[in-house]
Amino acid sequence: MPMRYFKLSEDVHVPGRWELDAPIDSKGQELGSWLFLRGAPVHLEDPLHVPLCQPGKALDFSLADAGAIPIVHSKVADILARMAPQDVQLIPVSVDSQSEPYFLVNVIRTVKCIDDQTSEEVVYWTPEDGVPEKVGTYFSVSGMRMDPMRVGDARVFRTWGWHIALIVSEDIKEALERAGVTGVSSKEVTGPSAISPEERERWRKYRELWQTTDTAREEVWRTLGRLEEESIIPIVVGGNWPSRRQARRAIRRPGGQLLLVTAGLSDPFYGWTEPSVGFGLELALETDEPLENIEKSWPLLLLERVADELAEHEYVRERVKAGFLSMEVSGRGMPRRLVTEEGMVGVLLSIEASTLPRRFTLPAGEVRLVTVKALLPMELAYLLAHGKQGRDELVRRFSESGEGHLSSDQRRSVV
């Protein structure tokens, strides 16, 4: 009988669980997740430390850096070292508030074993996507099924072309269960297909709808400036966005500004075969600040946090569609000048911009483009103290100062 295999993930239903940030070296520099997703050993001179992104209950198994890097207690490391020594590199790390030993698990085996025919949905990167190095690998994999006959002797491995998946053999999964490892969840990825021919046809129709939407939206972005060809997508996708794809795009504007936009809040809803524009909106944050690394920049992080708030709360979306809205999001990782004493950053949404369309049309309907402007703490305090009148006055002063909807942490307060 073929071996059964399981995909490991973090059990997000553990009450009060902690969340771990990206590992850093002795100089405080983050190590990119890509370093540990290549399926190859890494050579590090500095000891690594893992900060807490969210304090809480310590777990034996966690996925740090937004679900990418396994960080495990020594009892998990012992199991892996004993049962799969050829498949993993175990790197000691210190974790905030913990005296117990922890390890970063760098999986160094990659196996080409995803079964496209029995998986629910697989989408490949194509030359048209503008990312030559990714062509032929998986853009997304849903309802993954793999062929156990292709695995060989690997017991812990990542899947070729879709390195985010962490797979273990049944005996390792059972060893983790016997040891009472906390924080880990497993799902079988072998066995019969979980999708019927009718469902497969439904997903084909959905992919066509999504592709039509994405192509049309990209044409809109290209009218606003020079569109960076590669989308910015988190390593782990999902959440409450309509298609579960939290993409952002960067557009170089004619005046030298950088425009960051969401690309997914107007996607057709996941699995629907009827055309839709999802939530009927996208967000835009424009800055005149020079950014060395867009993906690590605070404007992109701010845009992401605002978008996630809108995706999660319908009443927030409805208020945005009705007009101006202010809100606060976490200030972690933001410039100090933007962060309030309570550790938050305020934003004002829907400031009209003469250089941006308020709406644009996709094949399934109209979409509103909502601007996002970062507020300085004094401006946020003024708005909270004066309500709608204060909000309207801020908008007037932003327009009078010439900065309008632009976001910057270097500007002067208008109050």
C-alpha angles and dihedrals in degrees: 000000000000117000116260119232133202136202112229122216137160117275100238092183095074104118114243094359121170124244121217127217128215115296116258133202128232090278091055093251117145117238110224118242090234088072090067098038098064096085091238136107117265127214115218128179098185126066114249130234127195115209123206115254090187122011116229145103112353114238133203091224124034136159108223128201098037095319101314112102124053113227112185141181117250092258089063091044089052091055093049093045091051100043105029109021093150094052104053143047111210113207118190114235136177117230125205113267093003128116092177117097117260133183137204109229111219106189107213100183123085121186128191098221112121110129105219094190098056098034115098095240136348125182123187130210109252133199088255090065090071097231105108096181091060099046110124095022125100120281089187139351122199127183090006120209122182134196108244091199090070096054103080115185098335114124100173117032149135122242118252113252092011104059096169090077113093111200130189133182121252094255092056091046089053092047090055090050093049090051090054093236111189126218098028128117126184135198126187115244098183130075133056121345113274092212129078125219088255092053091047090055090049091054090048090057091047092052089053091052092048094048092050090051094046093049093049093047091050089055088056092051090052091059089061098057142295107336117216103236099225122071118227106235128169116245091244114045128194131079125122100315112125096252094023088245112121099194127165129189132206121219124191106218125218091245093054097261123129118234118200117194136179115240110195111044086092095046119122111266115273111273096001118132094196116089116255141156094227110223091355096238145079129197128235128194117183125192136178092204117113108244120200095193116022095191091056096039126118094232091059091046091050092049090050094051094048091047092051090052091053092045092052100044122053094190089058091052092050092051091050091052089051094057142278119010133179123202142164128232134180115294095207109135093008127125111277093237090064098047122094124219087261091058097252136121121219124218135187116213132205102024103163115245121200090207096053131061116247090213139012133190128242125184091265097045149292124327127198118225107216119198121220119209123186113227127213114236093254090053092049091049090050091050093048091049096048104032119199092354090054091047093052090047091052091051090050093050093047089053092046092050091053095238096100112164096353118123123219138150091207099064129097122257115257092217 
